[in-house]
């Protein structure tokens, strides 16, 4: 197999990069295509939140009126000790209305020189948004105490889209969002939840 090219039909212009194969004694050109995602405006929100109360929304993210949010990674780690060692069960749910009365969380841009996030976030809203479908079921073992000597790293839960699959997408619209919900409260414990996402005006 030899490298070849096809002239673009615009006179003496650029060339398309190809690989040439002989198929049934006829030369065929296979065009090179570079598969890559453009560098989209990327942001993160971090909620350091109590998980003591069942059904609380530890983190809520809502889209803006005109931008689509693509969630690329979610990580959850324990911050403070639980009253008793146990398993924390949570769910990641869609919202069709925004909660209110929580602690506002800033949206941080990975490129602060040119990007400004339009999504909004808060933790532990006192009036929760309307839940619909459940997307994920995060679970995390929680420690009761930190050992006085060396011990394994703290448990960490992480989600990213499987290869070839779409990320979690929040449609444009201020009533569209997602929330990290506590299924069963764990006394004493707090977590740090980080969500990384991109924003685009197109779907």
C-alpha positions as CSV (number, residue, x, y, z in Angstrom):
1,X,0.0,0.0,0.0
2,X,1.4,3.4,-1.0
3,X,0.4,6.9,0.1
4,X,-1.4,8.9,-2.6
5,X,-3.6,11.9,-3.0
6,X,-6.6,13.3,-4.9
7,X,-6.6,16.8,-6.3
8,X,-9.4,19.0,-5.0
9,X,-11.4,20.4,-7.9
10,X,-10.3,24.0,-7.6
11,X,-7.5,24.3,-10.0
12,X,-4.0,24.0,-8.7
13,X,-5.2,23.9,-5.1
14,X,-4.6,21.7,-2.0
15,X,-4.6,17.9,-2.0
16,X,-6.7,15.4,0.0
17,X,-4.5,12.9,1.8
18,X,-5.3,9.3,0.9
19,X,-4.0,5.7,1.0
20,X,-4.0,3.9,-2.4
21,X,-5.0,0.3,-2.6
22,X,-5.4,-1.9,-5.7
23,X,-8.8,-3.5,-5.6
24,X,-9.5,-6.0,-8.5
25,X,-6.6,-4.4,-10.4
26,X,-8.1,-0.9,-10.0
27,X,-6.5,1.7,-7.8
28,X,-8.8,3.0,-5.1
29,X,-8.1,5.9,-2.8
30,X,-9.0,5.8,0.9
31,X,-9.2,9.3,2.4
32,X,-7.5,10.0,5.7
33,X,-9.9,11.5,8.3
34,X,-8.7,12.8,11.6
35,X,-11.3,12.1,14.3
36,X,-11.2,14.7,17.0
37,X,-13.6,16.6,19.1
38,X,-13.2,20.4,19.0
39,X,-11.9,22.1,22.1
40,X,-15.2,23.1,23.6
41,X,-15.7,25.7,26.4
42,X,-15.2,23.5,29.5
43,X,-16.3,24.2,33.1
44,X,-16.5,22.6,36.5
45,X,-18.7,22.9,39.6
46,X,-17.7,21.5,43.0
47,X,-20.1,20.9,45.9
48,X,-18.8,20.2,49.4
49,X,-22.0,19.0,50.8
50,X,-23.6,17.2,53.8
51,X,-25.2,13.9,53.0
52,X,-26.9,13.5,56.4
53,X,-30.5,14.0,55.2
54,X,-32.4,11.5,53.0
55,X,-33.6,12.8,49.7
56,X,-31.5,16.0,49.8
57,X,-30.0,17.3,46.5
58,X,-26.3,17.5,47.4
59,X,-25.7,19.3,44.0
60,X,-28.0,20.8,41.4
61,X,-26.9,22.0,37.9
62,X,-29.3,23.9,35.6
63,X,-28.8,24.8,32.0
64,X,-29.2,28.4,30.7
65,X,-31.9,29.5,28.3
66,X,-29.8,29.0,25.2
67,X,-26.9,26.6,25.9
68,X,-26.7,22.8,25.9
69,X,-24.7,21.2,28.8
70,X,-22.7,18.0,28.1
71,X,-21.5,16.4,31.3
72,X,-18.2,14.7,30.7
73,X,-17.1,13.6,34.2
74,X,-18.5,13.2,37.7
75,X,-16.4,12.4,40.7
76,X,-17.5,11.9,44.4
77,X,-15.2,11.7,47.4
78,X,-15.7,11.7,51.1
79,X,-14.6,14.8,53.0
80,X,-15.5,14.3,56.7
81,X,-16.0,11.1,58.7
82,X,-19.4,9.5,59.1
83,X,-20.8,8.7,62.5
84,X,-20.6,5.0,61.6
85,X,-18.9,3.4,58.6
86,X,-21.4,2.6,56.0
87,X,-22.3,2.6,52.3
88,X,-23.6,5.9,50.8
89,X,-26.2,5.4,48.1
90,X,-27.1,8.3,45.8
91,X,-28.8,8.8,42.4
92,X,-28.1,11.2,39.6
93,X,-31.5,12.4,38.3
94,X,-32.9,14.7,35.7
95,X,-34.8,17.8,36.8
96,X,-37.7,19.6,34.9
97,X,-37.7,22.5,37.3
98,X,-35.1,24.3,39.3
99,X,-34.8,24.1,43.1
100,X,-34.3,27.2,45.2
101,X,-33.1,28.3,48.6
102,X,-29.7,26.4,48.5
103,X,-26.1,27.6,48.5
104,X,-25.0,29.0,45.2
105,X,-22.0,27.4,43.6
106,X,-19.7,29.2,41.2
107,X,-19.1,27.7,37.7
108,X,-15.4,27.7,37.0
109,X,-14.1,28.0,33.4
110,X,-11.0,25.9,32.4
111,X,-10.1,28.8,30.1
112,X,-11.0,31.9,32.0
113,X,-9.4,34.1,29.3
114,X,-12.2,33.4,26.8
115,X,-15.0,31.3,28.3
116,X,-17.8,32.2,30.6
117,X,-20.2,29.6,31.9
118,X,-24.0,30.2,31.7
119,X,-25.2,27.1,33.7
120,X,-26.0,27.7,37.3
121,X,-25.4,25.4,40.3
122,X,-26.3,25.2,44.0
123,X,-26.1,22.7,46.8
124,X,-28.8,21.6,49.2
125,X,-31.8,23.6,47.9
126,X,-34.5,23.9,50.5
127,X,-37.1,23.7,47.8
128,X,-36.0,20.9,45.5
129,X,-36.6,20.8,41.7
130,X,-38.9,18.3,40.1
131,X,-37.2,14.9,39.5
132,X,-37.8,12.7,36.5
133,X,-35.6,9.9,35.2
134,X,-32.7,8.4,37.1
135,X,-29.5,8.3,35.1
136,X,-26.9,6.9,37.5
137,X,-26.7,5.2,40.9
138,X,-23.4,6.3,42.6
139,X,-22.4,4.3,45.7
140,X,-19.5,5.1,48.0
141,X,-18.2,3.3,51.1
142,X,-17.8,5.9,53.9
143,X,-15.2,5.7,56.7
144,X,-15.9,6.4,60.4
145,X,-12.3,7.4,61.2
146,X,-8.9,8.1,59.6
147,X,-6.3,5.6,60.7
148,X,-3.3,6.9,62.8
149,X,-0.9,5.0,60.4
150,X,-0.8,4.6,56.7
151,X,-4.0,3.3,55.1
152,X,-5.4,3.0,51.6
153,X,-6.6,6.1,49.8
154,X,-10.2,7.2,50.5
155,X,-12.9,5.7,48.3
156,X,-13.7,7.6,45.1
157,X,-16.6,7.2,42.7
158,X,-16.1,8.4,39.1
159,X,-18.2,8.4,35.9
160,X,-17.3,9.2,32.3
161,X,-19.2,8.3,29.1
162,X,-18.4,4.9,27.7
163,X,-16.4,4.9,24.4
164,X,-18.8,5.6,21.5
165,X,-21.6,6.8,23.8
166,X,-23.0,10.3,24.3
167,X,-22.3,12.2,27.5
168,X,-25.2,13.2,29.7
169,X,-26.8,16.2,27.9
170,X,-28.9,18.8,29.6
171,X,-31.1,20.5,27.0
172,X,-31.1,24.3,26.7
173,X,-33.7,25.9,29.0
174,X,-33.7,27.2,32.5
175,X,-36.1,24.5,33.7
176,X,-33.7,21.7,32.5
177,X,-31.1,20.3,34.9
178,X,-29.7,17.4,36.9
179,X,-29.2,16.7,40.6
180,X,-27.1,14.4,42.8
181,X,-29.7,13.0,45.3
182,X,-29.0,11.4,48.6
183,X,-31.0,8.1,48.7
184,X,-30.4,7.4,52.4
185,X,-28.8,10.0,54.7
186,X,-25.5,9.2,56.5
187,X,-25.0,11.1,59.8
188,X,-21.9,13.2,60.1
189,X,-20.5,12.7,56.6
190,X,-19.9,15.2,53.9
191,X,-18.8,14.6,50.4
192,X,-17.0,16.6,47.6
193,X,-18.8,16.2,44.3
194,X,-17.2,17.6,41.1
195,X,-19.0,17.8,37.7
196,X,-17.1,18.7,34.6
197,X,-19.0,19.8,31.5
198,X,-19.0,21.7,28.2
199,X,-21.5,24.2,26.9
200,X,-22.5,24.8,23.3
201,X,-25.3,26.7,21.5
202,X,-25.9,23.7,19.3
203,X,-27.0,20.1,20.1
